[in-house]
Amino acid sequence: MSGFGFRSRRHLFDRDNLKAWILRGLLGSAVLILIFVPLLYFMTRPKEAPPAVLPPEVAKLDLKDLRTQVGALQGKVRKLAERRNRLFPPGPVILVDTAVNQIYMVRGPRVLVQDKCSTGSGLELTDTGGNRSWTFETPRGYFRVLGKVTDPVWIRPDWAFIEEGEAIPKDRAKREVPDVLGDYALAFGDGYFIHGTLYTRMLGSSVTHGCIRVDDESLKKIYQTAQHGTPIWIY
């Protein structure tokens, strides 16, 4: 029986030791985890970027003065954008080449209309009785469509009567001449128009008193496409 009792006590002793050893191992592992996890976090976290160092020439800038300069530059950019839109507008543009008497309507790179036209003759007329004179030239430069008229009526100015050697009437009704300007007219200032003509055989020549004459078919396309404010470049 003594042998049986000895084996039982040794077995209990070994099992208790094993439990203690496991507990000590677990406690040691927990301690190691508590030590190494924070250490690992601090070792692997991203390093903070060093504070930015401004160049001396930037650090010396006056912010108020800098804002003023930025505002001035923004104003220049707006003016340049306006000039760009004026020279290269997104919508249709009417171009008149007085050297070769050609009229174009373009939208960007697309040519919508190209045709012959008639422009100012460059001749001069003098009113010997009233000391007045006129030079019949088509104005050059930048203009815009200021008005659109269907079935326009020509109101003959004084020079039209002087040119024909006729007396200048006082009655406005005697100045009105229908059916000579075509079906449409586009006003671009100072009494100048882009309009139709009865004298289509003269298209392509410099024979007008300053207005721009265009064939009826091309004029209709230009009239229907143009809007109030459409740019006109005459050169």
Residue frames as qw, qx, qy, qz and C-alpha x, y, z in Angstrom:
[[0.000, 0.885, 0.465, 0.000, 0.00, 0.00, 0.00],
 [0.334, -0.732, 0.088, 0.587, 2.89, 2.29, 0.70],
 [0.367, -0.053, 0.585, 0.721, 4.01, 1.99, -2.88],
 [0.129, 0.663, 0.653, 0.342, 0.57, 2.95, -4.10],
 [0.207, -0.910, -0.260, 0.248, 0.48, 5.97, -1.83],
 [0.421, -0.494, 0.305, 0.697, 3.94, 7.12, -2.98],
 [0.299, 0.235, 0.644, 0.664, 2.97, 7.00, -6.65],
 [0.008, -0.811, -0.568, -0.141, -0.20, 8.98, -5.96],
 [0.295, -0.845, -0.074, 0.439, 1.60, 11.79, -4.13],
 [0.402, -0.291, 0.467, 0.732, 4.25, 12.06, -6.87],
 [0.221, 0.482, 0.685, 0.500, 1.58, 12.20, -9.54],
 [0.117, -0.909, -0.397, 0.047, -0.20, 14.98, -7.68],
 [0.412, -0.672, 0.143, 0.599, 3.07, 16.82, -7.22],
 [0.373, -0.010, 0.576, 0.727, 3.96, 16.69, -10.88],
 [0.106, 0.679, 0.633, 0.357, 0.52, 17.91, -11.95],
 [0.244, -0.902, -0.235, 0.267, 0.63, 20.85, -9.53],
 [0.424, -0.476, 0.328, 0.697, 4.07, 21.78, -10.78],
 [0.325, 0.291, 0.655, 0.617, 2.85, 21.63, -14.36],
 [0.018, -0.855, -0.503, -0.126, -0.05, 23.94, -13.61],
 [0.348, -0.823, -0.004, 0.450, 2.27, 26.39, -11.86],
 [0.449, -0.216, 0.494, 0.713, 4.72, 26.27, -14.72],
 [0.222, 0.548, 0.643, 0.487, 1.97, 26.96, -17.28],
 [0.156, -0.918, -0.354, 0.083, 0.62, 29.83, -15.17],
 [0.411, -0.658, 0.191, 0.601, 4.07, 31.34, -14.87],
 [0.408, 0.080, 0.602, 0.681, 4.52, 31.01, -18.64],
 [0.097, 0.752, 0.576, 0.304, 1.22, 32.71, -19.34],
 [0.276, -0.905, -0.152, 0.286, 2.04, 35.54, -16.97],
 [0.468, -0.427, 0.374, 0.677, 5.45, 35.96, -18.54],
 [0.329, 0.357, 0.639, 0.596, 3.96, 36.02, -22.04],
 [0.041, -0.887, -0.453, -0.074, 1.43, 38.63, -20.96],
 [0.372, -0.784, 0.068, 0.492, 4.21, 40.78, -19.53],
 [0.442, -0.136, 0.536, 0.706, 6.21, 40.45, -22.75],
 [0.203, 0.626, 0.629, 0.414, 3.15, 41.40, -24.81],
 [0.181, -0.932, -0.280, 0.142, 2.53, 44.45, -22.62],
 [0.424, -0.630, 0.265, 0.594, 6.13, 45.51, -23.10],
 [0.385, -0.078, 0.634, 0.666, 6.64, 44.81, -26.82],
 [0.257, 0.692, 0.641, 0.210, 3.27, 45.90, -28.30],
 [0.031, -0.966, -0.112, 0.232, 3.69, 49.58, -27.32],
 [0.394, -0.564, 0.476, 0.549, 7.36, 49.40, -28.31],
 [0.436, 0.227, 0.732, 0.471, 6.41, 47.95, -31.71],
 [0.185, 0.864, 0.467, 0.016, 3.78, 50.71, -32.18],
 [0.145, -0.917, 0.117, 0.353, 6.27, 53.49, -31.55],
 [0.450, -0.349, 0.626, 0.533, 8.85, 51.84, -33.78],
 [0.346, 0.294, 0.767, 0.453, 6.49, 51.41, -36.77],
 [0.171, 0.841, 0.437, -0.270, 4.29, 54.56, -36.66],
 [0.522, 0.664, 0.176, 0.506, 4.92, 57.14, -39.41],
 [0.465, -0.260, -0.178, 0.827, 7.40, 59.80, -38.57],
 [0.109, 0.896, 0.329, -0.278, 6.05, 63.32, -38.34],
 [0.567, 0.597, 0.130, 0.552, 7.21, 65.63, -41.11],
 [0.428, -0.276, -0.217, 0.833, 9.54, 68.34, -39.92],
 [0.141, 0.829, 0.319, -0.436, 8.04, 71.83, -39.86],
 [0.602, 0.635, 0.266, 0.404, 8.25, 73.58, -43.23],
 [0.405, -0.533, 0.048, 0.742, 10.99, 76.13, -43.57],
 [0.440, 0.858, 0.261, -0.042, 10.06, 79.02, -45.86],
 [0.639, 0.308, 0.069, 0.702, 12.71, 80.47, -48.13],
 [0.282, -0.403, -0.241, 0.837, 13.95, 83.85, -46.88],
 [0.049, -0.041, -0.354, -0.933, 12.48, 85.69, -49.89],
 [0.398, -0.472, -0.678, -0.398, 9.05, 84.21, -49.11],
 [0.468, -0.511, -0.577, 0.432, 9.26, 84.79, -45.37],
 [0.215, -0.243, -0.079, 0.942, 9.94, 88.49, -45.99],
 [0.064, -0.393, -0.590, -0.703, 6.79, 89.00, -48.09],
 [0.252, 0.091, 0.388, -0.882, 4.12, 91.33, -46.82],
 [0.220, 0.356, 0.908, 0.018, 0.82, 89.43, -46.98],
 [0.248, 0.758, 0.349, -0.492, -1.19, 92.61, -47.52],
 [0.138, 0.648, -0.450, -0.598, 1.05, 93.64, -50.40],
 [0.140, -0.085, 0.944, 0.286, 0.89, 90.10, -51.79],
 [0.306, 0.554, 0.746, -0.207, -2.93, 90.16, -51.77],
 [0.239, 0.785, 0.007, -0.571, -2.84, 93.48, -53.63],
 [0.039, 0.474, -0.719, -0.507, -0.53, 92.04, -56.29],
 [0.223, 0.181, 0.954, 0.084, -2.72, 88.93, -56.66],
 [0.314, 0.696, 0.508, -0.399, -5.80, 91.12, -57.11],
 [0.197, 0.726, -0.297, -0.588, -4.04, 93.16, -59.81],
 [0.053, -0.254, 0.892, 0.371, -2.98, 90.00, -61.63],
 [0.297, 0.406, 0.855, -0.126, -6.53, 88.63, -61.48],
 [0.311, 0.768, 0.181, -0.529, -7.75, 91.87, -63.06],
 [0.116, 0.575, -0.613, -0.530, -5.23, 91.48, -65.89],
 [0.190, 0.027, 0.970, 0.148, -6.33, 87.87, -66.43],
 [0.357, 0.613, 0.624, -0.328, -9.97, 88.99, -66.73],
 [0.272, 0.770, -0.151, -0.557, -9.02, 91.64, -69.30],
 [0.000, 0.385, -0.831, -0.402, -7.03, 89.10, -71.30],
 [0.286, 0.277, 0.916, -0.048, -9.98, 86.71, -71.22],
 [0.361, 0.737, 0.328, -0.467, -12.24, 89.49, -72.50],
 [0.191, 0.676, -0.479, -0.527, -9.81, 90.21, -75.35],
 [0.151, -0.131, 0.955, 0.221, -9.60, 86.51, -76.18],
 [0.343, 0.495, 0.772, -0.201, -13.39, 86.22, -76.30],
 [0.304, 0.782, 0.036, -0.542, -13.51, 89.31, -78.44],
 [0.154, 0.567, -0.673, -0.449, -10.97, 88.00, -80.92],
 [0.292, 0.069, -0.930, -0.210, -12.10, 84.38, -80.79],
 [0.572, -0.118, 0.319, -0.746, -15.71, 84.33, -79.57],
 [0.363, -0.008, 0.929, -0.073, -17.41, 80.96, -79.13],
 [0.540, 0.584, 0.523, -0.307, -20.41, 81.93, -81.28],
 [0.624, 0.556, 0.390, 0.387, -20.71, 83.01, -84.94],
 [0.242, -0.632, 0.115, 0.727, -18.66, 85.90, -86.31],
 [0.591, 0.765, 0.251, 0.049, -19.08, 87.94, -89.50],
 [0.496, -0.425, 0.336, 0.679, -15.89, 88.75, -91.40],
 [0.523, 0.826, 0.204, -0.052, -15.70, 91.20, -94.30],
 [0.602, -0.234, 0.345, 0.681, -12.57, 91.40, -96.45],
 [0.309, 0.856, 0.140, -0.389, -12.84, 94.73, -98.28],
 [0.137, -0.580, 0.613, 0.520, -9.68, 94.10, -100.29],
 [0.001, -0.040, 0.906, 0.422, -11.26, 91.22, -102.22],
 [0.553, -0.050, -0.051, -0.830, -14.92, 91.94, -101.42],
 [0.546, -0.099, -0.829, -0.070, -15.64, 88.67, -99.65],
 [0.521, -0.463, 0.280, -0.660, -17.94, 88.10, -96.71],
 [0.477, 0.044, -0.870, 0.116, -17.72, 85.15, -94.33],
 [0.649, -0.532, 0.175, -0.515, -19.65, 83.87, -91.37],
 [0.541, 0.249, -0.776, 0.209, -17.64, 81.49, -89.21],
 [0.735, -0.587, 0.100, -0.324, -18.14, 79.62, -85.97],
 [0.711, -0.476, 0.482, 0.187, -14.79, 78.54, -84.63],
 [0.285, -0.326, 0.713, 0.551, -12.98, 76.67, -87.44],
 [0.398, 0.461, 0.781, 0.137, -16.22, 76.11, -89.40],
 [0.056, 0.131, -0.274, -0.951, -17.10, 78.37, -92.32],
 [0.365, 0.468, 0.720, -0.361, -20.89, 78.74, -92.35],
 [0.480, 0.827, 0.284, -0.066, -21.10, 81.24, -95.24],
 [0.390, -0.405, 0.370, 0.740, -18.62, 82.47, -97.83],
 [0.459, 0.698, 0.522, 0.170, -19.70, 84.68, -100.71],
 [0.344, 0.311, 0.155, 0.872, -18.96, 87.76, -102.75],
 [0.116, -0.808, -0.461, 0.348, -20.06, 91.15, -101.47],
 [0.349, 0.667, 0.121, 0.647, -19.75, 94.80, -102.44],
 [0.473, -0.590, -0.309, 0.577, -18.15, 97.43, -100.20],
 [0.016, 0.900, 0.100, -0.424, -17.41, 101.17, -100.32],
 [0.696, 0.645, 0.127, 0.290, -16.10, 102.69, -103.52],
 [0.590, -0.340, -0.022, 0.732, -13.83, 105.20, -101.81],
 [0.239, 0.544, 0.344, 0.727, -15.18, 108.00, -104.05],
 [0.151, -0.352, -0.388, 0.838, -15.77, 111.49, -102.70],
 [0.053, 0.703, 0.572, 0.419, -18.79, 113.74, -103.18],
 [0.215, -0.187, -0.263, 0.922, -18.83, 117.45, -102.42],
 [0.069, 0.815, 0.576, -0.011, -21.89, 119.62, -101.93],
 [0.387, 0.260, 0.080, 0.881, -20.73, 122.82, -103.52],
 [0.241, -0.683, -0.270, -0.634, -23.76, 124.66, -102.21],
 [0.671, -0.703, -0.083, -0.222, -23.46, 123.65, -98.56],
 [0.119, 0.716, -0.635, 0.264, -19.73, 123.05, -98.22],
 [0.791, -0.289, 0.486, -0.234, -20.26, 119.44, -97.23],
 [0.468, 0.487, -0.704, -0.222, -18.41, 116.39, -98.47],
 [0.893, -0.200, 0.318, -0.248, -18.66, 112.63, -98.12],
 [0.180, 0.491, -0.836, -0.169, -16.21, 109.80, -98.69],
 [0.887, -0.028, -0.071, -0.455, -17.95, 106.55, -99.52],
 [0.318, 0.396, -0.843, 0.176, -15.86, 104.02, -97.64],
 [0.814, -0.382, -0.411, -0.153, -16.85, 100.99, -95.61],
 [0.324, -0.790, 0.419, -0.309, -15.55, 101.51, -92.07],
 [0.682, 0.221, -0.673, 0.181, -12.85, 99.12, -90.90],
 [0.121, -0.410, 0.642, -0.637, -12.55, 97.64, -87.45],
 [0.134, -0.185, -0.948, 0.223, -14.57, 95.79, -84.86],
 [0.445, -0.163, -0.071, -0.878, -18.36, 96.16, -84.76],
 [0.200, 0.147, 0.927, -0.280, -21.40, 94.30, -83.51],
 [0.138, -0.456, -0.711, -0.517, -24.84, 93.64, -84.89],
 [0.063, 0.062, 0.409, -0.908, -26.96, 96.42, -83.38],
 [0.577, 0.311, 0.316, -0.686, -30.25, 95.65, -85.11],
 [0.232, 0.083, 0.901, 0.357, -32.02, 93.25, -87.45],
 [0.434, 0.420, 0.109, -0.789, -34.63, 94.44, -89.96],
 [0.435, 0.269, 0.822, 0.250, -36.85, 92.50, -92.35],
 [0.305, 0.736, 0.510, 0.324, -38.14, 94.19, -95.52],
 [0.353, -0.502, -0.111, 0.782, -35.96, 97.26, -94.91],
 [0.323, 0.883, 0.311, 0.139, -36.84, 100.61, -96.45],
 [0.569, 0.067, -0.004, 0.820, -34.03, 102.88, -97.58],
 [0.070, -0.933, -0.250, 0.248, -34.28, 106.42, -96.26],
 [0.636, 0.532, 0.065, 0.555, -32.32, 108.40, -98.82],
 [0.453, -0.604, -0.145, 0.639, -29.82, 110.73, -97.13],
 [0.165, 0.880, -0.026, -0.446, -28.94, 114.20, -98.46],
 [0.192, -0.511, 0.665, 0.509, -25.98, 112.93, -100.47],
 [0.446, 0.274, 0.831, 0.189, -28.24, 110.64, -102.50],
 [0.323, 0.858, 0.382, -0.115, -30.15, 113.66, -103.84],
 [0.064, -0.854, 0.318, 0.407, -27.02, 115.75, -104.33],
 [0.426, -0.234, 0.781, 0.391, -25.39, 112.89, -106.25],
 [0.378, 0.479, 0.754, 0.245, -28.38, 112.78, -108.61],
 [0.104, 0.119, 0.193, 0.968, -28.61, 116.55, -108.88],
 [0.307, -0.614, -0.648, -0.330, -32.02, 116.59, -107.23],
 [0.237, -0.606, 0.193, -0.735, -33.46, 118.99, -104.69],
 [0.203, 0.007, -0.874, 0.441, -33.36, 117.76, -101.12],
 [0.423, -0.543, -0.530, -0.496, -36.96, 117.17, -99.99],
 [0.213, -0.381, 0.493, -0.752, -38.31, 118.31, -96.65],
 [0.848, -0.131, 0.042, -0.511, -40.97, 115.60, -96.55],
 [0.394, -0.410, 0.822, -0.039, -39.56, 112.37, -95.06],
 [0.791, 0.291, 0.499, -0.200, -41.98, 110.30, -97.12],
 [0.618, 0.763, -0.152, -0.115, -40.22, 111.45, -100.27],
 [0.023, -0.685, 0.727, -0.041, -36.97, 109.96, -98.94],
 [0.686, -0.136, 0.683, -0.213, -38.37, 106.47, -98.44],
 [0.543, 0.438, -0.584, -0.416, -37.46, 103.91, -101.09],
 [0.813, -0.186, 0.494, -0.246, -38.70, 100.34, -100.55],
 [0.929, 0.278, 0.246, -0.006, -37.54, 97.14, -102.23],
 [0.508, 0.774, -0.349, 0.146, -33.94, 98.17, -102.94],
 [0.166, -0.647, 0.680, -0.301, -32.18, 96.72, -99.85],
 [0.407, 0.085, -0.908, -0.049, -33.38, 93.13, -100.22],
 [0.652, -0.480, -0.521, -0.272, -35.33, 91.16, -97.66],
 [0.729, -0.570, -0.248, 0.284, -33.01, 91.63, -94.69],
 [0.278, 0.763, -0.254, 0.525, -30.62, 94.17, -93.19],
 [0.741, -0.427, -0.333, 0.398, -28.20, 94.06, -90.27],
 [0.017, 0.950, -0.077, 0.303, -27.29, 97.42, -88.72],
 [0.803, -0.170, -0.262, 0.507, -23.80, 97.88, -87.26],
 [0.368, -0.660, -0.191, 0.626, -23.76, 101.60, -86.45],
 [0.089, -0.517, 0.202, 0.827, -23.64, 105.12, -87.94],
 [0.608, 0.542, 0.014, -0.580, -26.20, 104.28, -90.60],
 [0.248, 0.438, -0.814, -0.289, -24.21, 101.35, -92.04],
 [0.850, 0.011, 0.332, -0.410, -25.92, 98.06, -92.88],
 [0.141, -0.166, 0.921, 0.323, -25.23, 94.65, -94.32],
 [0.593, 0.410, 0.357, -0.594, -28.14, 94.28, -96.73],
 [0.671, 0.317, 0.632, 0.222, -29.33, 92.79, -100.01],
 [0.010, -0.499, 0.315, 0.808, -29.14, 94.39, -103.45],
 [0.721, 0.584, 0.234, -0.289, -30.84, 94.64, -106.82],
 [0.430, 0.791, -0.421, -0.111, -27.45, 94.90, -108.49],
 [0.899, -0.290, 0.325, 0.049, -26.19, 91.35, -108.00],
 [0.802, 0.504, 0.008, 0.322, -23.99, 91.63, -111.10],
 [0.136, 0.834, -0.306, 0.439, -21.91, 94.21, -109.18],
 [0.807, -0.565, 0.164, -0.055, -21.17, 91.87, -106.27],
 [0.865, -0.040, 0.117, 0.486, -17.44, 91.43, -105.81],
 [0.392, 0.535, 0.079, 0.744, -16.77, 95.10, -106.66],
 [0.275, -0.399, -0.397, 0.780, -16.16, 98.19, -104.53],
 [0.023, 0.403, 0.490, 0.773, -19.16, 100.23, -105.65],
 [0.332, -0.716, -0.614, 0.000, -21.27, 101.07, -102.58],
 [0.048, -0.805, 0.067, -0.588, -21.60, 104.22, -100.53],
 [0.123, -0.524, 0.662, -0.522, -20.27, 102.39, -97.47],
 [0.823, -0.133, 0.343, -0.433, -22.81, 99.67, -96.77],
 [0.172, -0.295, 0.921, 0.188, -22.09, 96.01, -97.48],
 [0.747, 0.231, -0.134, -0.609, -24.23, 94.40, -100.16],
 [0.290, -0.217, 0.932, -0.020, -24.73, 90.63, -100.17],
 [0.364, -0.058, -0.774, -0.514, -26.56, 88.11, -102.34],
 [0.648, -0.344, -0.018, -0.679, -30.06, 87.33, -101.05],
 [0.903, -0.122, -0.407, -0.058, -29.41, 83.65, -100.33],
 [0.587, 0.114, -0.504, 0.623, -26.21, 84.24, -98.37],
 [0.145, -0.377, 0.229, -0.886, -27.74, 87.24, -96.62],
 [0.767, -0.358, -0.216, -0.487, -30.64, 85.08, -95.43],
 [0.843, -0.103, -0.458, 0.262, -28.25, 82.55, -93.85],
 [0.340, 0.220, -0.383, 0.830, -26.26, 85.33, -92.18],
 [0.375, -0.403, 0.024, -0.834, -29.42, 87.05, -90.96],
 [0.840, -0.326, -0.308, -0.306, -30.92, 83.87, -89.51],
 [0.798, -0.071, -0.431, 0.415, -27.70, 82.92, -87.70],
 [0.246, 0.319, -0.285, 0.870, -26.66, 86.34, -86.42],
 [0.382, -0.707, -0.577, 0.146, -28.03, 87.68, -83.15],
 [0.086, -0.959, 0.024, -0.268, -27.99, 91.07, -81.51],
 [0.486, -0.770, 0.410, 0.050, -24.36, 91.55, -80.49],
 [0.923, 0.166, 0.226, 0.264, -22.83, 89.15, -83.02],
 [0.362, -0.642, 0.291, 0.610, -19.27, 90.39, -83.71],
 [0.667, 0.719, 0.164, 0.109, -18.40, 91.89, -87.10],
 [0.504, -0.520, 0.329, 0.606, -14.79, 92.29, -88.18],
 [0.584, 0.796, 0.155, 0.043, -14.23, 94.48, -91.25],
 [0.527, -0.572, 0.369, 0.509, -10.69, 94.71, -92.63]]
